Amino acid sequence: MKEGVPTKLVSDIATASRVHQVVIVHGGGDVVTETASKLGKEQRFIVSPEGIRSRYTDMETAEIYQMVMTGMLAKRLVLALSKAGVIGISVSGVDGRLLQGKRKTKLIIIDERGRKVAIDGGYTGKVTAVNSSLIDDLLAHGYLPVVSPVAIGEDSEPLNIDGDRAASALASSLGADVILFATNVEGLSLDGKLVHHLTPEEASAKISKIGFGMQKKVMAAVEAVGAGVKEALICSGTRDSPLSRGLAHEGCTVISQA
């Protein structure tokens, strides 16, 4: 299996897909950063006044982002699924206007001196609509969709969108029962202890206490549950049977209304 493919998670997804309908929305920002650096395009990261860290995306970065996410990482996952006996199919949010977004014309950031400044929005955006019928059709024909988090803007431009929040929008649109955020830790930890359960209101109140890597997952989980998904799970994707154990609420954080 190629480096970077979560073999235990893929194997568990393959098993689960024989019983449940499964859709993958993959990440890979670290690979985008590494590839961009090799191509001589150093990446710039910005921080919002709320403390949220994100990649600044000009058009050159947007093209590299698409190339890595859709052209490389999604295909690796499809190949890994095939090896596990599952027919995957990769689509980006651009394909079939699956993920439609609105480009941010201006961004307010905190500069290196700690001041709030406004900069051009570049090619980043937020999902505004989902063509869920495309995913429904793929599932109905026995395919497991692998979705790259790239949206199509109002002027048909590519937009870099957050993968966790893209997954949340897609899960909500599909009427999913569960959304699972796979990460490299057990779940959300506060004061050195794993948090087993939070309501969306409790989770929202703790955003400011959460580090960069976990913030967006918690935000996306809250958004998904608020939009009708029954529960959001945050768990390790590197342990044995990660999906099965997450669905059993074993060693993870569950965000739900009850």
VEXROTOR-259507 format. One record per atom (N, C-alpha, C): residue in three letters; x, y, z negated. Coordinates in steps of 0.1 Angstrom, whole numbers, plus 5000, padded with zeros to 4 digits. Each point is the difference from the previous one (the first is absolute). Layout:
<nodes>
ALAXYZ ...
</nodes>
This chain:
<nodes>
MET500949885000 MET499150125000 MET500950125000 LYS499650105008 LYS500950125001 LYS499950084987 GLU501250074997 GLU500150084988 GLU498950105000 GLY499450024988 GLY499050114998 GLY498649945001 VAL499849885005 VAL498749945000 VAL499749934987 PRO498950044993 PRO499749944987 PRO499449865001 THR500949905000 THR499749875004 THR498949944990 LYS500250024987 LYS499049944991 LYS498650065002 LEU500050135002 LEU498750075003 LEU499449955013 VAL500849995010 VAL499449965013 VAL499549864999 SER500749914993 SER499549864998 SER498750004993 ASP499950084989 ASP498750004992 ASP498950075008 ILE500350105009 ILE499050065008 ILE499549895010 ALA500949935006 ALA499649895009 ALA499049904994 THR500349974987 THR499149904993 THR498750074998 ALA500050124995 ALA498750084997 ALA499250025012 SER500650025012 SER499350035012 SER499149895005 ARG500349884995 ARG499249885004 ARG498650004992 VAL499950094990 VAL498850014992 VAL499450145001 HIS500850105000 HIS499650145000 HIS500450075013 GLN499350105003 GLN500450095011 GLN501150104994 VAL501150005006 VAL501250084995 VAL500450105011 VAL500350124995 VAL500750105009 VAL501250054993 ILE501150015007 ILE501250064994 ILE500250145006 VAL500350094990 VAL500650135004 VAL501450014994 HIS501050005009 HIS501449994995 HIS500650134998 GLY501150004992 GLY500850124998 GLY501449985007 GLY501050074995 GLY501349995006 GLY500750135001 GLY499750094991 GLY500650145001 GLY501549994999 ASP500549914991 ASP501549994998 ASP500749965013 VAL499349915008 VAL500649965013 VAL500050115010 VAL498950084999 VAL500050125009 VAL501150094997 THR500350034987 THR501150094996 THR501349945004 GLU500249874999 GLU501349945004 GLU500250015015 THR498949975007 THR500150005015 THR500350145005 ALA499250104994 ALA500250145005 ALA501450054997 SER500649964989 SER501450034997 SER500949955010 LYS499849875004 LYS500949945010 LYS499950075013 LEU498850065003 LEU499850075012 LEU500550154999 GLY500550034989 GLY500550144998 GLY498950104996 LYS498949954996 LYS498950094996 LYS499849984985 GLU500750094992 GLU499849994985 GLU498650044996 GLN499549934990 GLN498650034996 GLN500050104989 ARG498950085000 ARG499850104990 ARG498849964992 PHE500150004986 PHE498949974992 PHE499650124992 ILE498750024998 ILE499550124994 ILE499149964988 VAL499850094991 VAL499249984988 VAL498950104999 SER498849964998 SER498850094999 SER500050064986 PRO499250114998 PRO499950054986 PRO499449904990 GLU499349905005 GLU499549894991 GLU501049904997 GLY501250015006 GLY501149914997 GLY500049885009 ILE499350005012 ILE499949895009 ILE501150015010 ARG500949905001 ARG501150005010 ARG499649945013 SER500450065011 SER499649945013 SER501150045010 ARG499949935012 ARG500950035011 ARG499650115008 TYR500950105004 TYR499650105009 TYR500149955014 THR499050015008 THR500049935013 THR499850115011 ASP501150025008 ASP500050075012 ASP499749905011 MET499950055013 MET499649905011 MET501149895001 GLU501250044999 GLU501149895002 GLU499849904989 THR499850044988 THR499849904989 THR498749925002 ALA499050075005 ALA498749925003 ALA500349895010 GLU500850035010 GLU500349905010 GLU500849884994 ILE501050034992 ILE500849904993 ILE499149924991 TYR499150074993 TYR499149934991 TYR499149905007 GLN499450045011 GLN499249915008 GLN500949885005 MET501150035005 MET500949895006 MET500349904989 VAL500450044988 VAL500349914989 VAL498849924995 MET498950084997 MET498949944994 MET499349905009 THR499650055012 THR499249925009 THR500949915009 GLY501150055004 GLY500849925010 GLY500949904993 MET500350014987 MET500949914994 MET499449934988 LEU499550084990 LEU499649934987 LEU498749935002 ALA499050055007 ALA498849935003 ALA500249875007 LYS500950005010 LYS500349885008 LYS500749904991 ARG500850044991 ARG500749914991 ARG498949924991 LEU499050084996 LEU498949944992 LEU499249905008 VAL499750045013 VAL499249915008 VAL500849875003 LEU501350015002 LEU500849885002 LEU500149914987 ALA500150074988 ALA500049934988 ALA498649934997 LEU498950065004 LEU498749944998 LEU499949885010 SER500550025012 SER500049895009 SER500749874995 LYS501150034994 LYS500849894994 LYS499249934989 ALA499250084993 ALA499149944990 ALA498749955005 GLY499849995013 GLY498949945006 GLY498850105002 VAL500250134999 VAL498950095002 VAL500350095012 ILE498950035008 ILE500150085012 ILE499850154996 GLY501150074999 GLY499950144996 GLY500050095013 ILE499550124999 ILE500050095011 ILE500350144994 SER501050075006 SER500450134995 SER499350115007 VAL499550094993 VAL499450135005 VAL500550114992 SER500250125006 SER500250124992 SER498750074999 GLY500050104992 GLY498850094999 GLY499750075012 VAL501050015009 VAL499850075013 VAL499249915010 ASP500249874999 ASP499349915009 ASP498549994998 GLY499250035010 GLY498650004999 GLY499450104991 ARG500950114997 ARG499650104991 ARG499649944986 LEU500749904996 LEU499749934988 LEU500050094988 LEU501150084998 LEU500150104989 LEU500150145006 GLN499050074999 GLN500050145005 GLN500350104988 GLY500850105004 GLY500550094989 GLY499950145004 LYS500250094990 LYS500150145003 LYS501450054996 ARG500650065009 ARG501450054998 ARG500050114990 LYS501050004991 LYS500150114990 LYS500850115007 THR499450115001 THR500750125007 THR501050064991 LYS499849994987 LYS500950074990 LYS500149914988 LEU501250004994 LEU500349934988 LEU500550094989 ILE499649994988 ILE500550074989 ILE500949914992 ILE501350044999 ILE501049914994 ILE500750084989 ILE500749924992 ILE500950064990 ILE501549995006 ASP500650125001 ASP501350005006 ASP501149964990 GLU501350005004 GLU501149964991 GLU500150104989 ARG499550125000 ARG500050094989 ARG498850004991 GLY499149905004 GLY498849994991 GLY498950095004 ARG500150075012 ARG498950095004 ARG499149935009 LYS498750055000 LYS499049965010 LYS500250075013 VAL500249935011 VAL500150065013 VAL499149925010 ALA499650085010 ALA499249945011 ALA500949965012 ILE499849885005 ILE500849965012 ILE499049955010 ASP500549995013 ASP499149945010 ASP499749854997 GLY498849965003 GLY499549874996 GLY500649885007 GLY500750035011 GLY500649895008 GLY498949905005 TYR500449885001 TYR499149895005 TYR499649904989 THR499450064989 THR499549924989 THR498550035000 GLY499349914994 GLY498550024999 GLY499349914991 LYS498750014999 LYS499249924991 LYS498949935008 VAL499749884997 VAL499049935008 VAL498650064998 THR499350035011 THR498750064999 THR498949915005 ALA500449905008 ALA499049905005 ALA500749875004 VAL499349894999 VAL500549875002 VAL499149925010 ASN500649955011 ASN499249925009 ASN500049854995 SER499349984990 SER500049874994 SER499549895009 SER499250035010 SER499549905009 SER501149925007 LEU501150075003 LEU501249945006 LEU500549884991 ILE500150034987 ILE500549904991 ILE499049894999 ASP498750044999 ASP498949904999 ASP500149905012 ASP500250055012 ASP500149925012 ASP501249904999 LEU501150054996 LEU501249924999 LEU499849894989 LEU499450034989 LEU499849904990 LEU499049905005 ALA498950045007 ALA499049915005 ALA500649905010 HIS501150045007 HIS500649915010 HIS501249924994 GLY500150004986 GLY501049924994 GLY501450064998 TYR500250135003 TYR501350064999 TYR500150064986 LEU501350014995 LEU500350074988 LEU500650135004 PRO499350124998 PRO500650125005 PRO501150054991 VAL501150055006 VAL501150064993 VAL500150155005 VAL499650094991 VAL499850145003 VAL501250084996 SER500650085010 SER501050104997 SER499450134997 PRO500550074989 PRO499450124996 PRO500450125008 VAL499550015012 VAL500250115009 VAL498650045004 ALA499650134999 ALA498750045004 ALA500150085013 ILE498850015006 ILE499950095012 ILE499350134997 GLY500750115003 GLY499450134997 GLY499050055009 GLU499450124997 GLU499050055008 GLU500450045014 ASP501350025002 ASP500550035014 ASP500849885005 SER499649884995 SER500749875004 SER501450004997 GLU500550064990 GLU501450004995 GLU500149894989 PRO501249944999 PRO500249904990 PRO500250074986 LEU499449944990 LEU500250064986 LEU500549904991 ASN501050044992 ASN500549924989 ASN499050014989 ILE499549894996 ILE499050004988 ILE500549904990 ASP499750034987 ASP500449914989 ASP499449865002 GLY500849904999 GLY499549865002 GLY499049964990 ASP500250044987 ASP499149964989 ASP498650065002 ARG500050135004 ARG498750075001 ARG499349965014 ALA500849965010 ALA499549955012 ALA499349864997 ALA500649924992 ALA499449874996 ALA498750034992 SER500050104992 SER498850034992 SER498850045009 ALA500350095010 ALA499050045009 ALA499549895009 LEU500949915004 LEU499649885008 LEU499149904991 ALA500549984988 ALA499249914991 ALA498650054998 SER499950134997 SER498750064998 SER499149995012 SER500650035012 SER499249995012 SER499549865003 LEU500849904997 LEU499749865003 LEU499049944989 GLY499850084989 GLY499249944989 GLY500749894993 ALA501350014999 ALA500849894993 ALA499649994985 ASP500149884996 ASP499849974985 ASP501250044992 VAL501249975006 VAL501250024992 VAL501150075009 ILE500750094994 ILE501250055007 ILE501249974990 LEU501149945006 LEU501149974992 LEU501250075005 PHE500750074991 PHE501250085003 PHE501249924995 ALA500849945010 ALA501149924996 ALA501350094999 THR500749994988 THR501150084998 THR501149914994 ASN501150064995 ASN501149934995 ASN500049984985 VAL498950054993 VAL499949984986 VAL498649944997 GLU499849964987 GLU498849934997 GLU498750095002 GLY500250124998 GLY498850095001 GLY500450144994 LEU499050074995 LEU500350134994 LEU500449984986 SER501150064996 SER500549994986 SER500150144995 LEU499550024988 LEU500150124992 LEU500549974986 ASP501050084996 ASP500749994987 ASP500649864999 GLY500549955012 GLY500649875000 GLY499149885000 LYS498750025001 LYS499149884999 LYS499150005012 LEU499749885005 LEU499249985012 LEU498550044996 VAL499450085008 VAL498650044998 VAL499249905008 HIS499149934993 HIS499349895006 HIS498750055007 HIS499450104994 HIS498750055006 HIS499850154998 LEU499550075010 LEU499650144999 LEU498850025008 THR499250094995 THR498950055009 THR500650105009 PRO499350045011 PRO500550105009 PRO500250144992 GLU499250034991 GLU500150124992 GLU501350004992 GLU500249894993 GLU501249984992 GLU501350015008 ALA499949935012 ALA501250005009 ALA500350145005 SER499050085004 SER500250135005 SER500650094989 ALA499649984987 ALA500650084990 ALA501449984997 LYS500549885004 LYS501449964998 LYS501050035011 ILE499550055011 ILE500850035012 ILE501350074997 SER499850114992 SER501250084997 SER501149934992 LYS499749894994 LYS500949924992 LYS500749895008 ILE499649995012 ILE500549885009 ILE501150055009 GLY501049915002 GLY501150045009 GLY499650005014 PHE500950055009 PHE499750025014 PHE499549875007 GLY500749894998 GLY499749885007 GLY498749954997 MET499450024989 MET498749944996 MET498850105002 GLN500350135000 GLN499050105001 GLN499049985011 LYS500549985012 LYS499149995011 LYS499249875000 LYS500549904994 LYS499349874999 LYS498850024991 VAL500250074989 VAL499050024990 VAL498950105006 MET500550105007 MET499050095007 MET499249935010 ALA500649915008 ALA499349925010 ALA499049914994 ALA500449944989 ALA499249904993 ALA498750074995 VAL500250124994 VAL498950084995 VAL499050045011 GLU500650045012 GLU499250045011 GLU499249885005 ALA500649885001 ALA499349885005 ALA498949964991 VAL500250004987 VAL498949964991 VAL498950105000 GLY500450135001 GLY499050115001 GLY499249995012 ALA500549945011 ALA499349985013 ALA499249875001 GLY500049924989 GLY499249885001 GLY500749874999 VAL501450005001 VAL500749874999 VAL499949964985 LYS499749874998 LYS499749954986 LYS501250024991 GLU501249965004 GLU501150014992 GLU501350025008 ALA500950074994 ALA501350035006 ALA501149934991 LEU500949935006 LEU501049934992 LEU501450055004 ILE500850024990 ILE501450045003 ILE500949894993 CYS500749935008 CYS500849894995 CYS501349975008 SER500849924995 SER501349965007 SER499749925012 GLY500650035011 GLY499949935012 GLY501249905002 THR500949994990 THR501249925001 THR500049884992 ARG499049984991 ARG499949884992 ARG499449895007 ASP499949884994 ASP499449895006 ASP498450025001 SER499449965011 SER498550015001 SER499650144996 PRO500550115006 PRO499750144996 PRO498550045002 LEU499549965011 LEU498650035003 LEU499049934991 SER500249874999 SER499249914992 SER500050054985 ARG501250024995 ARG500150044986 ARG499450144998 GLY500250095010 GLY499350134999 GLY498549995000 LEU499549925008 LEU498549985001 LEU499549944987 ALA500949934993 ALA499649944987 ALA500350094988 HIS500450125004 HIS500350114990 HIS501149954990 GLU501049935006 GLU501149954992 GLU501250095002 GLY500450074989 GLY501250085001 GLY499950125010 CYS498950074999 CYS499950125010 CYS499150104993 THR499950115007 THR499150114996 THR498750005008 VAL498950004993 VAL498750005007 VAL499350134998 ILE499650075010 ILE499350124999 ILE498649975006 SER499050024991 SER498649975004 SER499150084991 GLN498750005003 GLN499050084992 GLN499849934987 ALA500249874999 ALA499749934987 ALA501149904997 
</nodes>
